[in-house]
Amino acid sequence: MNSHNLTPLPLLLLTDWFPPGYRAGGPIQSTYNFALAMQEHYAIKVLTTDRDLEATSPYAGLVPERWQPFEGTAVEVLYTAAPGLSARLILRYLRQVRPQYLYLNSMFSLYFSLLPLLFFRLGWIKTQVVLAPRGMLKASALQYKARKKRLFLHLFRWSGLPQRIRFHASDAQEQQDILRVFGPTCEVQVIPSFPAPVQVLAQPKVKNTIPRFVFVGRIHPIKNVHLAIAQFRDCPVPAELAIIGSNEDTAYWQQCAALLADLPAHLQVHYLGELPHPQVRALLPEYDFLLLPTQGENFGHAIFEAFAAGLPVIISDQTPWKDLQNQQIGWDLPLDQPTAFVEAIAQAATMSQAQYAQWSAQAQEFAQDFVEKAGLKAAYLRLFS
């Protein structure tokens, strides 16, 4: 958008889930933070479903099929009834809004990416399309439902759409994934996701007498919950681990639970279940370290919010957050070296209070610096221009 325009240009954001939903994790936070941060620059409307991931009933207290202000902001949201979704309905809303910019926040969503892209390809809607794959082109993500995804990606390339739209990558790795899948002629802009605002700690963070680790993420193999538990079981001193996340895979959780059966007596693991995002953010300061050996994150909101809460992190090297140990704010470790995670957990658990206070303060300073230096608003203005 041209900042000199008096009337903000209409931007329609399509996403399967939006607050008050929280089960889908990071992508919800990415779209939520973007909409609130950019509402003064665009007339933002959000088209989404009326229920959370895998929920069978709609959100309480919301009126479906009607544009309504979101939490008193300039952002308008329409929660469409998920059971009534159809191609005709999606097309009707697209033509009703007539957006200057269409922002798609999934690679494989039928109603919120694939059909809008088809309508655009057929010339049924006139707009500028920005597609954010949200990590769905990572090799670790493409291995799930691989046959269907390969078929779609083949058809997508064949349609010529990759050269007619603009891609939004959250980091350099996602840019490489997009170019690998769709070819070097695609237009890709690399801009980190908008993080949540950082609240400065009033005083230095004090490490718990019994160190407390927290895992925040979906109970899904891609998040490597079982590895987090297996690595934590070798912690040499008394410690606690809390696991927060929606249980998407019962069989996988049983595999994780089996690892807890012979937990050493000096260790405790608590599964807190799924919690709304504001509650997770409120709980983070009660813990000392984040443990997340994920197979891949294209941003990692849980990681950033741990930094913002003063928590050093123990994560895999499959995220944008690198060189953490040299910065004394955590560890980013290769997944094929499980002993490195065990050693990091032991080092964290036995860290002195003085050293912990230093690492904690630097973690929060790192989060503050990221927000100040990223220049995100200017970058998104270039993306939608």
N, C-alpha and C positions, 0 to 999 in steps of 0.2 A: 504493500500500500504506500502511496505517496503521502508523506506526513503533512503536506500542505492541503490535502483534500479536507473540506469542511465536513463532509458526510463520510463516516467510516464505510469501507466497502464490505459487503456481506461475505462472511466466511462460514461455511457449513462444515462442521466436524462430525464425522460418522464413526461410531464406535459401539461395539456390542455391549459394553458395560461402562457406567459412569456413576459417580457417587449419587446416592448413598451406598452403591455397591462397593465391595472391597475384595471379594474372593479371587478375582483375576490378578490381583497384585499390582506390579509395577506399571503395566499399561494404563490402568485406571489413574494412577497418580500422575503419569506423564500427560494425559489429556486434561485432567483436572487443573494441574499447575499451569499448563499452557493457556487454557481458557481464561483463567483468572488473571494471569500476568499480561495477556495481550488484549483484554477487553476494551482498553482505552484506544486501541489502534484499529480494531475491526469490529463490525457488528457480528458478533459470534453467536451462532446457533449450534446446538448439539442435538443430533438425532441418535437415540439409543433405545435399548429395550427397557421394559418396566420391571425387570427382575435381575437378581444377581446370578453369577455363574452357577449353573446346575440347580438353581432354585425352581421350585414348582409353583410358587405363588409370587405375586407382584409386591413391590415395596409398599409398606403401609403409609397411608396418608397422602399419596400422590394421585393426581388426576391424570389418567392416560390420554393420549391422542390430543394434547393441547399444548401449545407453546406457553411456557411459564418461566418467569424470572427464577434464576437459580440462587437461592440463599441471599436474596436482596441485591444481587449484582446485576450488571448489564447483560450478562450471559443469559440466553434463553435456551431452555431444554424442552424437548418433546420426548416423553417416555411412551414408546409405542408398545402395544400389547404383544408380547413375544409369540403367543399361539396364533395370532392373526396376521403375522408377517407374510407378505407376498411381494412378488415383483411389481405388481400394479401399484401397491401401496407405497413402496419405496420410490417408484417413478413419480407418483403424485406429489410426494413431499419434496423431491428434488426440483420439480417444476414449480412448485408453490414458492419455494425460497429463492430460486434462480440465483444461486451464489456466484460471486465472482471467483471464489476459490473453494474447491472441494478438497477437504483434508481427510484422507482415508487412513485409519489407524490399525490396519490388520492386513496381512498378506492373503489370508485364506477365508475370511468371513464371507459367506454367501450373500447376505443381505447388505452388509456394510462395506464391502469392497468389490466382490466379483460382479454383482449385478450393476452397481453404479459404473464400474469400468466398462461393462458391456453396453450400457446405455450411452456412455460417452463415445465408445468406438462406433456405435451405430449412428451417432449424430443426433440422438434424441434429447440430449442435454448439451448446452453450450457453457463451458466453464473451464477454468484452469485446475488441473488435478495435481495434488501433491500426495504421494503415497509413502507412508512410514511403515516398513515391514515389522518394526518392533521386535527385532531379534529372531523372527520366524524363518530367516534364510540361513541361520547358523547351521553348520553340519549336525550339531547335536540336536537341533530342533527338527531338522528335515528327516531324521531317522524314524520319527513317529508318524504313522499313517503315510509311509513313504510313497507307496504306489499312487495314491490319489494326488499327493502333492507334486510328484514328478509329472503326472498327466496334465495338471493345471498349468504348471510352469512351462511345459512344452507348448500348450495352446496360447499362453500369454505371450511367449516369444513370437510365435507364428503370427499373432494378430498385429504385430508392429506397435503395440501399446507402449512398451518400454521406452521407445524413442519419442513418444508423444506426450509423456507426462514427466513430472519432476519427482525424484526420490529424495526423501529425508532420511539420512543415516544418523544414528545417535553417536557413532564413533568411527574411527578409521577402519576398524575391523568390519563393521557393518557395511561400510562403503565398499570394501573389498568383496564382501559376500554378494552385494548387489551386482557389481561389475562382473564377478565370476559367473553368476547365474544368467544375467541378461545381456552381457557384452559390454565392451569398452565405450560404446557410443552413447550410453545412458547419461543423463544429467543427474548428478548426485550432489547434494549439499550436505556437509557434515556439521551438525549442530547438536550439542548435548541436550538431553531432555531438561526441562525446567525442574529444578529441585524444589522441595518445600522450603519456606523461609527458615533461616537459622536464628534461633533464640540464644543469645549469649548467656553462658552460665554465670550465675551470680557469684559463685565462689569455686575454687578448685574442687574437682571431683575426688571423692575419697573411695578407694578400693574397698570392697567388702572383705571382712575378715576371712570368710570362706568365699573364694572368688566365684563369681557368677557369670556364666557364659549364656548367650542367647542365640538361637537359630530362628530367623524370620524368613519364611518362604513356604510355598505350596508343598504338600506332602506328595511329591512326584519324583520319579527317578532322575529327572533333569536337574533337580536341586541337590541331589546326593545327600539326602537326610541320613541314609544308612551309613555313609562314610563319616558324617559328622559324629554319629553315635559311636562308631567303631574307633575313631580317632580319640574321642573323649574318654573312652573306656580305659585308655592307657595313661591317663593323667595320674601322676605319682602322688599328688597331695589331695586332701579333701576339696571338693569343688561341686558346683551345681550347674546343670544345663537345662534351660527352658526351651521348648520347641513351640513356636507359634506359627500356625498355618492351617489352611483348609485341607482336609483329607480327600484328595481327588482319586486316590487309588488304594482301595481297601487291601488288596493282596500285597501291594508294596508296603503298606503300613504294618501288616502282619510280619513281613520280613524285618522291618525296623524294630518292631516290638520284640521279636525273637532275640535280637542283640541285647535288649535290655534285661532279659531274663537272668543272665549271670553277671549283672553289673557288680563291680567290687563294692564292698560295704562302705568305703569312704566317699563314694560318688553318688549323686542323686540326679535323676533326669525327670523332668515334669513336662507332660504334653498339655499345653494350655488351650489347644484347639484353635479355631479361627476367631479372630478378634477384629472389630472395625479398625480402620487405619488410625483414627484419632486416639483410640485406646492403646494401640501399639506404640505410637509416638510418646504417649504419656508414660508407658512402662519402661521404655528404653533406658532412662537415666538410673533405674534401679539395678541395672546390670553393669558388668565391667568390660566385657568383650563380646563382639559379634563373631560367631563361628558359622561360615557359609562356604563350604567347598563345592560350589555350584559348577555345573558343566558349562554354563555360559550366561552372561547378562549383557544386554546391549546398553544398559545404564547402571542398574542396580540401585533402586531407590532405598532399599533397606540398608545398603552399605553406606550411601551418602547420609542417610538419617542417623546411622550409628555415629559417623564422624561428627555430625552436628550436635549429637547428644554427648560428645566427649568420650565415645567408646572406640578404642583401637580395634582393628578387625583382623580376623584370620580367614582369608578367602583364597580361592583358586586364582590362577593367572589367566582365567578365561573371562575377565571383565575389563572395563576401561581403566580401572584403578591400578596403577603400576608403581613399582619401586617404593613400596610402602615402608619396608624396613629401614631403608636409608633415610627416609623422612621421619622415622620413629613414630609412625602412626598405625603400624600393623604389619601384616605379612601377606604377600601374594605368592602362592606356591603352586608348583606343577602337580597335577592330579596323579601323575604316574610315580610320585615320590611320597607315599603315605607317611613315611617316617618323618618327613619334614613337617607335616601337620602335627604329628605327635610331639615333636620337639618344640614347635611354636606354642602349643597348648601348655606344655610344661613350663616354658619360659614365661608365658603370660601369667600362669597361676602362681608362680613363685616370685613374680616381679615385686620389688620393694615399693612401699607407698610413695617414696620420693620419685622413683623412676616412673611409676604409674601416673602420678600427677603431671609429670612432664609430658608423657606420651598422650595423655588425655587432653591436655591443653593444646598440644600441637594438632591433634585430630580435629578439634573444633576450629582452630585457626585455619586449618587446611580447608574446611568446609566454607568458612567465611570468605577466604581468598578466592575459592572457586566461583562463588556467586559474584564477587566483585569484578573478577577478571574475565569472566566468560563472555561478557557483552552479548547476552542471549537475546535481548529484545531487538537489537540492531540486526543480529543474524537472522532472526525470524522475519523481520521486515523485508530482508533481502529474499528469503525463501518464498514469501507470498508477495511477489512484485512482478 
